[in-house]
């Protein structure tokens, strides 16, 4: 049976909430290994430590700008098979004041096995900052 849309949207909302708070919490949503395809490089994350380090980079860059949270906008699901989907979304980074800091368009490849969804790959489609963002 295919992964229900509601389960996919809930998974991604929970991921964005966790990522906004803590890189370690955000890393729990990734498969090991996983990949990130950014405008200037492809990164392989072989273990949880590498995923945490990757997720910490954008937060460290954004915190001095007042970063408080990331929000999902314009989500779209493309099914590849019953256990794998592509989740397209615009990510909006916001300061604690509510002001938008930046936005980017991303594609997440999600895979469900053993009753758990995990992010297998993150692809930066368009980032206004040019930097690595998760």
N, C-alpha and C positions, 0 to 999 in steps of 0.2 A: 504494500500500500504506500502511496506517495505521502511525503511529509505534508501535513496540512499547512495552509498559508498562515493560519493563526499561530501555529507553533513556531514557524520561521520568524514571523514578525516579533513575537514575544522573545525569542532567543536573541535577536539583534537588539531589541530595546534593552534587554538585560545586559548584553555586552557593552553597549554604549554607556549605560549607567556605571558599570564596573570600571570600564576604561577611564571614565571621567574622574573616578575616585582614586584609583590605584593601578599601576602597571601590573602588579602581581595578580590582582583580581581579574584584570582584563585578559591576562595570559591564560587563565583557566578555560577560556572559550576557544582556544586554538588547539589544533591537532599537533602531535609531535611525530614526524617533522611537519613543517609548514613553510610556505614561501610568501614573500612580498615582492611584487613587481612595481618598482617605482620609476619615475621618468629617467633617472640616471643610473639605475642599477637593479639587479635582481638579488634578493637576499634569501638565503637558506637558513631556517631556524631549526637546528637539529634537536634542541631540547628546550625545556621550560625557561632555563636561564637566558638563552638567546632570545626567546620571545619577550621576556620581561625587559631585557635591554633595548630591544626594538621599540616596544611600546613606551618606554620611559623617554625616548628621544623627543617626540613631539610635545609631551607634557613639560619637559624641562625647558623647551624653547618657548612654549606658550605661557607658562606660569608668570613670568615677568610682565606679560601683557594683560594680566588679570584673569587668565583662563580659569573657568569654573566648571564648564560642562560641554559635552558634544551632543548635538541633536540630529536625528534622522529626518530628512525631508525627501519627498519624491521617491519612495521605495518602489522597486519593481522586481518581481521574481521571474526568473527564466528556468524552467525545469530541464535538466539534462537527462535524468532517469529517475526512478522511484526513490533513490537515496541521495541524489546530488542535485543541487540547485545553484544558480548564480543569483546573487542578491545585489542589485544595483541600488545605490542611494547617494544622495547628496549629504555630506556631513557639514554641519554648521557648528563652528567653534564659537562659544560665547563666553564673555567675561561675566564676573559676578554681578555687574551692573545690568546685565541683559544685552549689552551691546555685542554685535557680531564682530569677531576678530578676523575670521577667515572662513572660507568654505572650499570644498573640493568634492569631486565626484569619484566614487569608488565602486568596485565590483568585488564582492566576497564570494569565493567558492565555498559552499557549505556542504558537508557530507554527514549523513546520519548512519551510524552503525552501533550495534549494542545499545540501542535505545537512546543514544546521545548524539546531538548535533555538535559539530566542531567546525571551526574555520580552518580550511585547508590552505587557502591562498587568498591574499589581499592584492588587488590590482588598482593602482592609482590611475584613474582615467584622465582626470584633469584637476590639478591643484594650483590654486592661485599663489601659494607661497613658494612652490618649487621644492619644498623640503619634504622629508619623509614624515608622513602623517598616518596614523592608524585609525 
